[in-house]
Amino acid sequence: MGIYKTQIQNLKDLEFYTDIDIAISLIKKWREASPDNKELKLMQDSLLGIFLWANTMEQEARIHDSIVSEYREEKNKALLKLKEIKDKYEHLKKLEL
């Protein structure tokens, strides 16, 4: 499932970056044609803000996933160690009988 999620997320990321690139290119072209247009400047700044916010959210999600993965790995290691200790305990208990 992890690979599938990654492939879908990569596709969505590609779509997002393509859309942002198209929008930025259009605004850049319009601003060159009308450099004093305050609404285009506002649109450009707003689009940049949206891009930066989305990028930050993406980075935070990846960091979150990484932390969850590390905790899960630590938990699994602890569970394996617990099983090992239980098995040794049961073995010693049988030897006492």
Secondary structure, DSSP 8 states (H G I E B T S, - for coil): -HHHHHHHHHHHHHHHHHHHHHHHHHHHHHHHH-TT-HHHHHHHHHHHHHHHHHHHHHHHHHHHHHHHHHHHHHHHHHHHHHHHHHHHHHHHHHHH-
